[in-house]
Amino acid sequence: MDNFKNEIFENLIGEVSKCCLGEDQCGSCEKDKCLIGYCNKCLVTALKQQDWFISGGMDKLPSYDTRFYDDEVVVDAIGYLLNQCRNCSLYHDEECIINIIRSALEIILLGEVQEYRGSVLVYLNDIKKVNEKMANRILEAFYRRKSEWMPELKR
C-alpha cells in the first residue's frame, strides 16, 4: 500500500479515535464489545492487510453497545467519512472499511445501521426520511469537512 493510502488509514483512525470515551469512562477497552473500539480494530486490520475490505466486518458489529457517545463528535466523524467515500453506486460493497465504520457510527446516532446505496447524496436523502434533524447535522458536517481540504467550497 502506498504512503497516500497509509495516510488515509491513519487519518481515519484519528477521526474514529476522537469518538472514543476513553478508559477513564469505560474502565478498559473491549474492542469487540465497543463500536468505536471495533472500528479501530477493523482499521488496523485493513491497514495491516493493505486492503479496503474486511470480510465479515459487518456481521461482527457490536450493535448492542449502549455507551453514550458525544453526538457532535460522531456526526463530525460521519461528515469526514462521507468525504472519503468513493460514491461507488452499483459497485458498493458492504464489507468496505468506510461502510463498516459509517455503519457503526449510525448505530450510535440512529440506533441501527442504515442502508447505503453507494452515493453520499442518496444516503443523506435516505437519512432525512429517518431523522431529518440528524440528516441536516450530517450534511453540515459533510460540507464543513469537505471545505477543510477544498477551501473554495466554504459557504
C-alpha positions as CSV (number, residue, x, y, z in Angstrom):
1,M,0.0,0.0,0.0
2,D,1.4,3.4,-0.9
3,N,2.0,6.2,1.5
4,F,-1.1,8.0,0.4
5,K,-3.3,5.1,1.4
6,N,-1.4,4.7,4.7
7,E,-2.1,8.4,5.4
8,I,-5.8,7.9,4.7
9,F,-6.0,5.0,7.1
10,E,-4.1,7.0,9.8
11,N,-6.5,9.9,9.3
12,L,-9.5,7.5,9.6
13,I,-8.0,6.0,12.8
14,G,-7.6,9.6,14.1
15,E,-11.2,10.6,13.3
16,V,-12.7,7.4,14.8
17,S,-10.4,7.7,17.9
18,K,-11.9,11.2,18.6
19,C,-15.2,9.4,19.3
20,C,-13.7,7.1,22.0
21,L,-14.9,7.7,25.5
22,G,-11.5,6.6,26.9
23,E,-10.6,4.2,29.6
24,D,-11.4,6.7,32.3
25,Q,-15.1,6.3,31.4
26,C,-15.1,2.7,30.2
27,G,-12.5,1.0,32.5
28,S,-10.7,-0.9,29.8
29,C,-11.1,-1.1,26.1
30,E,-13.1,-4.1,25.0
31,K,-12.8,-3.7,21.2
32,D,-15.3,-6.5,20.3
33,K,-18.0,-5.0,22.6
34,C,-17.4,-1.3,21.8
35,L,-18.5,0.2,18.5
36,I,-15.5,2.6,18.4
37,G,-13.0,0.0,19.6
38,Y,-14.3,-2.3,16.9
39,C,-13.9,0.4,14.2
40,N,-10.3,1.0,15.3
41,K,-9.7,-2.8,15.3
42,C,-11.0,-3.1,11.7
43,L,-9.0,-0.1,10.6
44,V,-5.8,-1.6,12.0
45,T,-6.6,-4.9,10.3
46,A,-7.3,-3.2,7.0
47,L,-4.0,-1.3,7.2
48,K,-2.1,-4.4,8.1
49,Q,-3.7,-6.4,5.3
50,Q,-3.4,-3.5,2.9
51,D,-7.0,-3.9,1.8
52,W,-10.1,-1.7,1.8
53,F,-12.3,-4.6,2.6
54,I,-12.9,-6.6,5.8
55,S,-14.5,-10.0,5.2
56,G,-17.4,-10.4,7.7
57,G,-16.8,-7.0,9.1
58,M,-20.5,-6.0,9.1
59,D,-21.6,-9.3,10.7
60,K,-19.4,-8.6,13.8
61,L,-20.6,-5.1,14.6
62,P,-21.3,-4.9,18.3
63,S,-24.7,-3.4,17.8
64,Y,-25.6,-4.0,21.4
65,D,-23.1,-1.3,22.6
66,T,-25.1,1.0,24.9
67,R,-22.5,3.6,25.8
68,F,-23.4,7.3,25.5
69,Y,-21.1,8.9,23.0
70,D,-20.8,12.6,22.1
71,D,-23.2,13.0,19.2
72,E,-21.4,16.1,17.9
73,V,-18.1,14.3,17.6
74,V,-19.8,11.3,15.9
75,V,-21.7,13.5,13.5
76,D,-18.4,15.2,12.6
77,A,-16.7,11.8,12.1
78,I,-19.5,10.7,9.7
79,G,-19.0,14.0,7.8
80,Y,-15.4,13.1,7.4
81,L,-16.1,9.5,6.4
82,L,-18.6,10.6,3.7
83,N,-15.8,12.7,2.2
84,Q,-13.7,9.5,1.9
85,C,-16.5,7.5,0.2
86,R,-15.9,6.8,-3.5
87,N,-19.6,7.0,-4.4
88,C,-19.3,3.6,-6.0
89,S,-23.1,3.4,-6.7
90,L,-23.9,-0.1,-8.1
91,Y,-20.5,-1.4,-7.0
92,H,-21.0,-0.5,-3.4
93,D,-19.6,-3.3,-1.1
94,E,-20.9,-3.8,2.4
95,E,-17.5,-5.0,3.6
96,C,-15.7,-1.8,2.6
97,I,-13.9,-0.3,5.6
98,I,-15.7,3.1,5.1
99,N,-19.1,1.3,5.1
100,I,-18.3,-0.7,8.3
101,I,-17.2,2.4,10.2
102,R,-20.1,4.5,9.0
103,S,-22.5,1.7,10.0
104,A,-21.1,1.6,13.5
105,L,-21.4,5.4,13.8
106,E,-25.0,5.1,12.6
107,I,-25.8,2.7,15.4
108,I,-24.6,5.3,17.8
109,L,-26.6,8.2,16.3
110,L,-29.7,6.4,14.9
111,G,-29.9,3.1,16.8
112,E,-29.4,0.9,13.8
113,V,-27.4,0.5,10.6
114,Q,-28.8,2.5,7.7
115,E,-28.8,1.3,4.1
116,Y,-26.1,2.9,1.9
117,R,-26.7,2.8,-1.8
118,G,-23.3,3.9,-3.0
119,S,-24.0,7.7,-3.1
120,V,-23.5,10.3,-0.5
121,L,-26.4,12.4,-1.7
122,V,-28.8,9.4,-1.9
123,Y,-27.6,8.4,1.6
124,L,-28.3,11.8,3.1
125,N,-31.7,11.9,1.4
126,D,-32.5,8.4,2.9
127,I,-31.3,9.6,6.4
128,K,-33.6,12.6,6.1
129,K,-36.6,10.2,5.9
130,V,-35.4,8.6,9.2
131,N,-34.4,11.7,11.1
132,E,-34.4,15.0,9.3
133,K,-32.6,16.9,12.1
134,M,-29.8,14.4,12.2
135,A,-29.5,14.3,8.3
136,N,-29.1,18.1,8.4
137,R,-26.4,17.9,11.0
138,I,-24.6,15.2,9.0
139,L,-24.9,17.3,5.8
140,E,-23.4,20.3,7.6
141,A,-20.5,18.2,8.9
142,F,-20.0,16.8,5.4
143,Y,-19.6,20.3,3.8
144,R,-17.6,21.6,6.8
145,R,-15.1,18.7,6.5
146,K,-15.0,19.0,2.7
147,S,-14.2,22.7,2.9
148,E,-11.2,21.8,5.1
149,W,-9.4,20.3,2.0
150,M,-11.3,22.3,-0.6
151,P,-11.5,25.9,0.7
152,E,-13.4,27.1,-2.3
153,L,-16.4,25.2,-1.0
154,K,-16.7,27.3,2.1
155,R,-20.3,28.6,2.4
